[in-house]
Amino acid sequence: MVVKLIELIGTSSKSWEDSVESAISKAGESLKNIHAVDVLSFKAKVENGKISEYRTNVKIAFVIE
């Protein structure tokens, strides 16, 4: 078995958890056999003193057949 890693940034206006789900969902459109996700960092865009966008840097692991 061979596992490949890619690094992505997921975004959401709702939460960090949703931003991770966004990255996985988007990756799943073109990748098969997603095996794991490693959350590397959390960041947020702030506007008018409030978080307007959640950003999560992730590594996604998928199995190459």
Backbone as CSV, one residue per row, in Angstrom:
resi,resn,N_x,N_y,N_z,CA_x,CA_y,CA_z,C_x,C_y,C_z
1,MET,0.846,-1.181,0.000,0.000,0.000,0.000,0.891,1.243,0.000
2,VAL,0.489,2.233,-0.790,1.194,3.508,-0.847,0.209,4.604,-0.465
3,VAL,0.638,5.488,0.428,-0.200,6.605,0.865,0.454,7.899,0.408
4,LYS,-0.333,8.755,-0.211,0.164,10.055,-0.669,-0.464,11.142,0.197
5,LEU,0.292,12.214,0.451,-0.192,13.346,1.246,-0.287,14.588,0.378
6,ILE,-1.355,15.345,0.584,-1.456,16.660,-0.031,-1.805,17.661,1.065
7,GLU,-1.397,18.891,0.877,-1.683,19.933,1.866,-2.686,20.912,1.268
8,LEU,-3.731,21.214,2.026,-4.800,22.096,1.575,-5.158,23.091,2.673
9,ILE,-5.853,24.138,2.283,-6.429,25.067,3.243,-7.937,25.075,3.004
10,GLY,-8.679,24.666,4.027,-10.133,24.694,3.961,-10.641,25.984,4.582
11,THR,-11.757,26.501,4.057,-12.326,27.732,4.600,-13.810,27.551,4.895
12,SER,-14.297,28.361,5.833,-15.717,28.326,6.199,-16.079,29.630,6.896
13,SER,-17.315,30.028,6.754,-17.809,31.184,7.504,-18.427,30.756,8.832
14,LYS,-18.501,29.423,9.076,-19.176,28.893,10.262,-18.239,28.531,11.412
15,SER,-17.226,27.678,11.118,-16.371,27.172,12.202,-15.107,26.531,11.633
16,TRP,-14.146,26.275,12.527,-12.940,25.568,12.100,-13.277,24.142,11.701
17,GLU,-14.161,23.497,12.450,-14.564,22.130,12.108,-15.151,22.088,10.697
18,ASP,-15.991,23.054,10.379,-16.586,23.121,9.050,-15.531,23.385,7.977
19,SER,-14.496,24.127,8.313,-13.433,24.383,7.332,-12.646,23.104,7.033
20,VAL,-12.468,22.248,8.031,-11.818,20.952,7.801,-12.701,20.093,6.901
21,GLU,-14.004,20.051,7.213,-14.946,19.291,6.393,-14.953,19.797,4.953
22,SER,-14.833,21.101,4.782,-14.800,21.701,3.448,-13.592,21.203,2.657
23,ALA,-12.441,21.161,3.297,-11.224,20.680,2.620,-11.360,19.212,2.224
24,ILE,-11.892,18.398,3.127,-12.063,16.969,2.839,-13.074,16.762,1.717
25,SER,-14.172,17.486,1.784,-15.208,17.365,0.763,-14.691,17.748,-0.613
26,LYS,-13.978,18.861,-0.691,-13.439,19.308,-1.976,-12.404,18.317,-2.507
27,ALA,-11.539,17.817,-1.630,-10.534,16.831,-2.052,-11.210,15.564,-2.553
28,GLY,-12.309,15.181,-1.911,-13.028,13.970,-2.293,-13.645,14.029,-3.678
29,GLU,-13.775,15.232,-4.238,-14.310,15.361,-5.593,-13.354,14.799,-6.639
30,SER,-12.053,14.804,-6.329,-11.083,14.313,-7.311,-10.190,13.184,-6.791
31,LEU,-10.231,12.914,-5.488,-9.390,11.864,-4.912,-10.241,10.712,-4.411
32,LYS,-9.733,9.513,-4.588,-10.385,8.320,-4.040,-9.604,7.858,-2.817
33,ASN,-10.240,7.087,-1.977,-9.588,6.411,-0.852,-8.927,7.359,0.142
34,ILE,-9.613,8.467,0.484,-9.076,9.342,1.521,-9.037,8.552,2.814
35,HIS,-7.871,8.550,3.439,-7.608,7.678,4.585,-7.572,8.445,5.903
36,ALA,-7.034,9.675,5.892,-6.868,10.419,7.141,-6.665,11.901,6.857
37,VAL,-6.873,12.698,7.899,-6.597,14.132,7.809,-5.808,14.531,9.047
38,ASP,-4.794,15.359,8.835,-3.973,15.881,9.922,-4.131,17.393,9.922
39,VAL,-4.669,17.943,11.007,-4.868,19.390,11.099,-3.553,20.022,11.547
40,LEU,-3.012,20.908,10.704,-1.723,21.528,10.977,-1.847,22.848,11.723
41,SER,-2.828,23.673,11.330,-2.975,24.973,11.996,-4.358,25.561,11.757
42,PHE,-4.718,26.476,12.629,-5.974,27.209,12.534,-5.653,28.694,12.391
43,LYS,-6.370,29.369,11.505,-6.242,30.813,11.339,-7.634,31.367,11.085
44,ALA,-7.787,32.671,11.241,-9.081,33.286,10.976,-8.897,34.678,10.404
45,LYS,-9.800,35.039,9.528,-9.860,36.401,8.999,-10.823,37.169,9.898
46,VAL,-10.430,38.368,10.310,-11.245,39.176,11.217,-11.662,40.462,10.517
47,GLU,-12.945,40.768,10.605,-13.483,42.009,10.066,-14.389,42.642,11.115
48,ASN,-14.209,43.909,11.366,-15.021,44.642,12.345,-15.027,43.971,13.720
49,GLY,-13.872,43.426,14.103,-13.737,42.820,15.424,-14.351,41.441,15.579
50,LYS,-14.809,40.835,14.476,-15.412,39.501,14.530,-14.804,38.607,13.461
51,ILE,-14.794,37.311,13.730,-14.278,36.355,12.752,-15.240,36.287,11.577
52,SER,-14.706,36.533,10.389,-15.532,36.460,9.187,-15.247,35.199,8.363
53,GLU,-14.077,34.598,8.582,-13.736,33.373,7.858,-12.759,32.542,8.677
54,TYR,-13.082,31.275,8.825,-12.218,30.316,9.514,-11.376,29.609,8.462
55,ARG,-10.086,29.456,8.735,-9.171,28.795,7.798,-8.395,27.713,8.537
56,THR,-8.343,26.546,7.942,-7.635,25.424,8.540,-6.676,24.823,7.521
57,ASN,-5.408,24.735,7.905,-4.389,24.121,7.066,-4.340,22.643,7.425
58,VAL,-4.575,21.771,6.437,-4.632,20.327,6.699,-3.760,19.561,5.712
59,LYS,-3.344,18.377,6.138,-2.739,17.400,5.239,-3.740,16.265,5.115
60,ILE,-4.029,15.878,3.884,-4.967,14.792,3.629,-4.175,13.622,3.064
61,ALA,-4.394,12.451,3.642,-3.719,11.235,3.206,-4.708,10.373,2.438
62,PHE,-4.257,9.879,1.281,-5.110,8.974,0.511,-4.279,7.830,-0.034
63,VAL,-4.920,6.686,-0.193,-4.244,5.472,-0.631,-4.226,5.433,-2.149
64,ILE,-3.048,5.158,-2.699,-2.894,4.996,-4.137,-2.993,3.505,-4.438
65,GLU,-3.883,3.168,-5.323,-4.079,1.734,-5.666,-3.149,1.292,-6.745
